[in-house]
Amino acid sequence: MRPFPSRFRLLWAATAVSNLGDGVRSTALPLLATELTRNPGLVAGVAIAERVPWLIFILPGGAWADRYDRKKLRVGLDLARAVIVAVIAVLVATDNATIVAVFAAAALLSSAESIVDSSSMALVPSLVEKDDLERSAGVLSATELTLDALIGPPLGGVLFAAALWLPFGVDAVSFTLAALLALSIRGSFRPTPTAQTVETPRRRRMTSEIRAGMSWLWNQPLLRNLALVSTVLGTASFIASSVLVLFAQEILGLGPTGFGLLLVPAAIGGIIGSGIAPRLRDQPLRRVLTIAVVVAGLTGIAISVSSNAVVVGGLLAAQYAAILVWNVLTLALRQRLIPDELLGRVGSSYRFLVFVGMPIGAAIGGLFASVVGLRETFALSGLIIVAAAFFLPTAVKASPTPPVEPPAPPQPLPPPRLDSPSLLPPGTAEVTSLRLPPPDAPRVGPPLPPPEPPEPPGRPTPPSRSPQRRRSRRPRRRQRNKR
């Protein structure tokens, strides 16, 4: 297994550092909200402020990733996020923080994150070989889960307990370091058009560019079907995850600490799935994706009938491993099939459909759990996922359409060689060297005909006119006589 190129390792390091800061902030920001207000609606508003900008900025973010240099876009937004978190740290340290400032910071950070994710995903195919796309997607997903879900949140709680401003200061430093690492990646990463998409001299409107990305996705049967299945899977998974905390409290009898520990096996399972997925790239895609979806659905059904926290933790690990196998393989497939100048827009269109289904699933989960019950909600989620698996063989049957690459410019032909066998008539011996004979050498071959005698000097004979030309002038003379 060959090592990753140095440029990808720099992006990997920048992703790791920024995800560690994200994990720290994911715990510290809600805790800060509870220090400022005890109103449950206002505390829940932090989560709303973090989710709504994704639906607003994910599509424009994909268009910007296809319009500007992707590395510079990421660097600029990382620096902007560092400034935002640093301002929050100063406000907290000076005891001037308000709940409105927390809402604003959450919305701005999520808006920037949606754009950074689009530019980073579109940046990866320029840094690794196509055969390494699954492996690169796997290591990035594993890094995100490790630092954003396992290490970052408990570290954020410890730092917040030490000093209220400290986790935000650490987050600001992490964004600054991530920007410096991304800035050190050599090269320009502005997408270049190919023969498949023609760039107009005048820049198109943002809505036209977004529409072009969505149209390209919808006209590709394989990616369109996978996007629809991913939307169903995301909706179904949020039906269960939206009430997981209630299931842990009322069915499993866990407290806050136990609920936090219950999420650890899920993150570990996701890391394992990220490592397994690249090893499955040579297997039939239809079979691998179908098995992953079936496993995710059956584990959800099994959770609905279990009351043991250890068993539920193991089932969550298996479920998240299957989900990450799906995510890694479908992400690598998109990066392989989508043209470079459309990677941002098509990728954001794909994820937009999934993100639209998530709040719908959460609303369905909350309503169904309150009317029917918690166990039935998990069973419903698992049954929907298993039902989606039956549609997969038909969805993946569509053959992928590779991007059309421009034809290579014609190469100049080498000058013909006199000793080339293709230039010699049949039966002629190959000439190995060309030498001029001396002037006095006897000639070999039939005698030449005698030269024609020169014409005697005198008046040069005028060129004879053709009969056709003479005939053509006769009608003109007749017309003159008539006049």
C-alpha positions, 0 to 999 in steps of 0.5 A: 500500500503506497503512502499518500502524497504530501499534499493530501497529508497536509489536507488530512492534517488540516482536517484533523485539527479543525475537527478537533476544534469542532468537537471541542466547540460542540460541547462548549457552545451548548454549555455556554448557552446553559450558563446564559439562560435556563430556557429550554427553547433558547438552549435548543435554539443553538442546535437550530442555529447550527442546522438551518444554515446548512440548508441555506448555504450548502448549494451556494457553497458548492457553486463557490467551490466550482468558481474559485480556487478551492484551497484559497476558499478553505483557507479564507473561511478557516481564518474567518472561523478563527476570528468568530470563535476568538470574538466569543472567547473574548466576550466570555472572558470579559463577561459580555457574552449574550445568547444572541451572540451565541446564536450568531456565532453558531449560525456563522460557523455552520455557514462557513463549515457547509462551504468548507466541506464542499470545497474540501470534498472537491479538492481531494481528487486533485491530491490523490490518484483515482485508485486511492479515492476510497482510501482517502475518503476512509481516512478522512471519515475516520479522522472526523469521527475520532476527533469530532465525536470521541476526543473533542467533546469530552475535551471540550467539557474538561476545558469548559470546566477549567475556564469558560473561555478556554475551549473557544480559545482552543478552537480559534487556535485550531482553525488558525493552524488548519488554515496555515496547513491548507495554505502550505499545499502547493498548487492552484486548485481552481477548477478547469472546464473540460469538453463536457461543460463549456465555460462562457466568457461572461460568468453565469448567475449563481442560480444558473450554476446551481441549476446546472449542478442539479441538472447534471446529477438528475441526468445521471441515473446511477448517481441520481438513484443513489442520492434518492436512496441516501435521502431515504436512509438519512430520513429513516436514521433520523427517525431513530436518532432523534429519540435515542436519548429518550430510549436510553433513559426510559428503556435502558435506564441510563443517565447523562453519563451512561448516554454519553458512553453509549455513543462511544461504540457507535463512533468506534463502529464508524471508524471501523467501517471507514477502514473496511470500506476501502478494502471492498472497492474491488467487490461488486458495488451493488452487492456491497451497498445492499449488504451494508443497508440490510445490516443497518436496517436489521440492527435498528430492528434488533435495537427495538426489542433489546433492553440491555445497554451493552447489547444496544451499544454493540448494535449501534457499533455495527449499524454505524460501521455499515453506514460508514461503508455506504458513505465512503464508497458512495463518496468515492464513486461521486468523486470518480464520476463527476467532472472536476468543474462540477464537483462542488455543485453536484456534490452539494446537490447530492448532500442537500437532498440528504440534509432535507430528509434529516429534519423530516425524519426527526419530526416523524420520529418525535411524532411517532414516538409520542403517539405509538412508542419508542420501541415501535419508532426504532422498528419503523426506522429499521423497516424503512432501511431494509425496504430501501435495500430491496430498491438498491439492485435496481438503482445500482443497475444503471451503469455509471457515466464517466466524465467526458474528457477532452481529446488529446491534441494531435502529436506531430508526425516524425519526418519520414525516414528514407530507410523506412520499410513502409516507404519502399515498394514491395521487393525492394531491399532496405536502404541502410545508408545513402551515399552520392556516387562520385561524378566519374562513376559508371552509371548502372541501369538502362541507358538514358534517351538522347536529349531533344535538340534545342529550337532554332533562334527566332521569333517566339511562337505565340501560344495557340488559342483554344478552339473553345476560346475562339468560338466564345468570341464570335457571338460578341462580334455579331452583336457589334455588327447588329449594333 
